[in-house]
Amino acid sequence: MFLSAYHFDGDPTTLVPAYDRMQEGFPPDMFDLHACVVTGSGITVYDGCPSRADFERFAVSPEFRSGVAAAGLPQPRIQPLGEVHYAVAGKTVLR
């Protein structure tokens, strides 16, 4: 699994509802690893894709870009992070 960070800069009180609108367009079971974190400069979304190649396709896809725009989010600063070595979410362990 390849992890990346999508940094959306701006007022979190505006960005969080826009993020929620964007998420309404995706089924929850679509995500293997996904988290939205409120930061001092906006929000950062951590997202895991099955592979780096999948991430590279998704990050530039028209579907992603149009979903971001339709929700009212600014285009993010995208940071590829790397391969996930170990992750725990609740009682689920991902390796």
C-alpha positions in Angstrom: 0.0 0.0 0.0 1.3 3.4 -1.0 0.5 6.4 1.3 0.2 10.0 0.2 -0.9 13.3 1.8 -3.2 15.8 0.2 -2.7 19.2 1.8 -5.6 21.6 1.4 -4.6 25.1 2.7 -7.2 27.5 4.0 -9.7 28.0 6.8 -10.6 24.6 8.3 -14.1 25.7 9.1 -14.6 26.0 5.3 -12.5 23.1 4.3 -14.0 20.4 6.6 -17.6 20.8 5.2 -16.2 20.8 1.7 -14.2 17.6 2.4 -17.4 16.1 3.8 -19.3 17.0 0.6 -16.5 15.4 -1.5 -16.6 12.2 0.6 -20.4 11.8 0.0 -19.5 11.0 -3.6 -17.3 8.0 -2.6 -18.6 4.7 -1.0 -16.9 4.2 2.4 -15.7 0.7 1.4 -13.7 2.2 -1.4 -10.9 3.2 1.0 -8.4 0.8 2.5 -6.6 3.6 4.5 -8.0 7.1 4.7 -7.9 9.9 7.3 -8.6 13.6 7.3 -6.7 15.7 9.9 -7.4 19.3 10.8 -4.1 21.3 10.9 -3.1 24.8 11.7 -3.1 25.7 8.0 -6.1 23.7 6.8 -6.7 20.0 6.4 -4.5 17.1 5.3 -5.9 13.9 3.9 -3.8 10.8 4.2 -4.8 8.2 1.7 -3.5 4.8 0.9 -3.6 3.4 -2.6 -2.9 -0.3 -3.5 0.4 0.7 -5.2 2.4 3.8 -6.2 1.2 3.3 -9.8 -2.4 3.5 -8.6 -1.7 6.6 -6.6 0.0 8.3 -9.6 -3.1 7.5 -11.8 -5.6 8.6 -9.2 -3.8 11.9 -8.2 -4.1 13.3 -11.7 -7.4 11.7 -12.7 -10.2 13.9 -14.0 -12.5 12.2 -11.5 -10.4 13.2 -8.6 -9.8 16.8 -9.8 -13.5 17.4 -10.7 -14.6 15.9 -7.3 -12.3 18.3 -5.5 -13.6 21.3 -7.5 -17.3 20.3 -7.2 -16.9 20.0 -3.4 -15.5 23.6 -3.3 -12.0 22.5 -2.2 -8.9 24.2 -3.5 -6.6 22.0 -5.5 -4.3 20.2 -3.0 -0.6 20.1 -2.7 0.0 16.4 -3.1 2.9 14.7 -1.2 3.8 11.1 -2.0 4.9 9.6 1.3 5.9 6.0 0.6 5.1 2.3 1.1 3.2 1.5 4.3 5.2 -0.8 6.4 2.6 -1.2 9.2 -0.7 0.4 10.1 -3.3 -0.2 12.8 -6.9 1.1 12.6 -9.1 0.0 15.5 -8.7 -3.7 15.6 -7.7 -4.0 12.0 -4.0 -4.4 11.2 -2.7 -3.6 7.7 0.8 -4.7 6.5 
